[in-house]
């Protein structure tokens, strides 16, 4: 028997539909206890920057019944190389239910899209807010080839359902295994990734290290070296001079640890401006990859008087790779140069010659054995600078860089001593790059 008055009972009956609607809306907006697993599918490595960014979520059911409230938008942070991050709001494409009900092993894909900001160029990192997914890296290509029709954005699909629209793609199996996305519309594989060493706008140039000597003077030496891509055009595959013009800076020092005051014996400063292609596209049964660099380089030790040394060169440096670059392989890089200025060291070619020959054999995740050879124009003059590196993370998980050992013998370890034969020196230390 109801204790409510007729007026109150009527008011309660009138509010019942409204309360039901509010309850459903609240349930849809809150994370559900039985929520489907959500993953972000990897887009192609290189995307057409003139078309919208499309990201696809994969929602999987891993219990007897799962429910997932589908958001209408995705908030994304896009960060260009050495550029401030940009906020993007991607809207859901296509139609579909607001709540997905999934049985065990079922999958659904949901796609979102938005226009790329005009300020983004080159390598871009994309982070999705509110989803526990790793960020993705893509390279924007804003300049499709003339007459070429840009491919349609990749659509992730379950096996046996290629080309099916997003929002309604059930998985064919019941194992719950994540589906593999289609990377391009025509099924072709994505472009080969650029060398990780050159993927960033600011990147390593020559090896960066600090090593300590163990023989005759116990001197240390260290080197910092980086390069910067001055202009980044719309086409990441462009081979034009402007789009591949780099400024580089290398600084090398010999540090005397045997003397009381621990002085720096010599420091060499080497800025350069050059054209550089990480991958020229040349590949055959022998050469797996060919890089090329050519430009101008200045080297000096910043001193005056009798200790002043300086040299200007024009150089060409092809780098040839032999073998699988993900496994054991050879790298051969002859740097050929012509002197266009030799201040206070006119006879430097007698001791240094006209070429540095770099030879290396190794594997990216293991040992690398390398040496730089010089041969002067006079008999008996030259040098050998060899090094061995090994990834430190293989020994101490969580670290980075490389353990390094080096051996030098010959003339001109630094510019000040270009015409002096120094005692052999063995050093050990740490390298950021090799």
C-alpha positions, 0 to 999 in steps of 0.5 A, a space after each residue: 500500500 502506497 503512503 504517497 499522496 495522489 499529487 506526489 505519486 503523479 509527480 514521481 511518475 512524471 519524473 521517472 522518464 527524465 531520471 531514466 534518460 539522465 541515468 543512461 547518459 551518465 552511464 555512457 559518459 563514465 568509464 564502465 567497469 566492464 569496458 573493452 580493451 582499447 588500442 591505437 592502430 599504427 598509421 603508415 610511416 609516411 602519410 600524405 600531409 595534404 589529406 586529413 590525419 586519420 587514426 583508428 581505435 581497435 576495441 576488443 572484448 575479452 570477457 563474455 560481454 563488454 561495453 564501451 562508450 564510444 567518444 565522438 572526438 579524440 584529443 591529440 597532441 602533435 609535435 613537430 621536430 624541434 617545434 612547439 606541440 599543437 593541439 588537434 581535435 579529431 572527429 569520429 568518421 562514419 556512423 555507429 552506435 554510441 555504446 559497443 556491446 562486445 562478446 569475448 573475441 569480438 573487435 570493432 574499429 572506430 576511425 577519427 579524422 582532422 586536418 593537419 595544422 599547416 605549421 607541421 613538417 617532417 617527422 611528427 609525434 602524435 600523442 592521444 589524450 585519454 588512451 593508454 597507447 604509445 605515441 606514433 611517429 609519422 613523416 608528413 609528405 605535403 608534396 605528392 608527385 605531379 599527376 599522382 593521385 594521393 592514396 586514400 587514408 589507410 583503413 584498419 580492418 580485421 582479417 577477411 574484412 579488408 575494405 569494410 567501413 570502420 565502426 562495424 568490423 567484427 573479427 572473424 576469430 574468437 581469439 581476441 588477437 589484435 588485427 593487423 592494419 592495412 598500411 596503404 590502400 593498394 596493399 603496398 608496404 610503407 616506405 623504408 624508414 630513414 636511418 634513425 641517426 638522421 631521422 631528427 632535424 637535430 641529430 648526431 654527426 660524428 661520434 660523441 664520446 669521452 675517453 681516458 688514456 692509459 699510456 704515456 701521459 694518460 691524456 683524455 679526449 672528448 668530442 661533441 658533434 651534431 648537425 642541423 637541417 636548416 630548412 625542411 620542405 614539404 616533401 621529405 623525399 626531396 633531393 633538392 639542395 635547399 631541402 637537404 642543407 645542413 649546418 654541423 659543428 664538431 669540437 674535439 679536445 685533448 685533455 692532459 690529466 698527467 699535469 698538475 693543473 690538468 690543462 687542455 692541450 688543444 681544442 679544435 673547432 670544426 663548423 661545416 655547411 654541406 648538402 647531405 642525403 641520408 639515402 640516395 636510393 642507390 641499391 644493388 646486389 652489392 651496396 645496400 644503401 648509399 649516402 652522400 655529403 658534400 660541402 665546405 668545412 673550416 677547422 681551427 684551434 682558436 689560438 694565436 702566434 706560433 700555436 695558431 692552426 687553421 684549414 679550410 676544405 671542400 669535401 665529398 663523402 659518400 658512405 656505402 653500406 654492404 649487407 643487411 643494416 639490421 644485422 652484421 654489415 660493413 660501412 665504408 666512407 671515404 672523405 675526399 677533400 681539397 684545401 682552399 686555405 691553410 693558415 700556419 700549416 701549409 704542409 699539412 697535406 704531407 701528414 694528413 693527405 687528401 682523404 680520410 677513410 672510415 671503415 666499420 663492421 658491426 651490428 646496431 645492437 652489438 659490437 662495432 669495430 671501426 677505424 679512420 685511416 689517413 695517409 700523408 703525401 710523404 712516405 711514413 706519414 699518416 695515422 690510425 684512429 680505431 675504436 670499438 663500441 658496445 651498447 651499454 644497455 646490453 650490460 645495464 638495462 635502462 642505460 643508453 649509449 655505448 662503452 667505447 675503447 680507442 687506439 690512436 697511433 701516428 701524426 696529427 691527433 689534433 690540429 696543433 700536432 699535425 706534424 708531430 708523431 705522438 706516442 700510441 695511446 689506448 683509451 676507454 670511455 663512454 660514447 653517446 653515438 658511434 
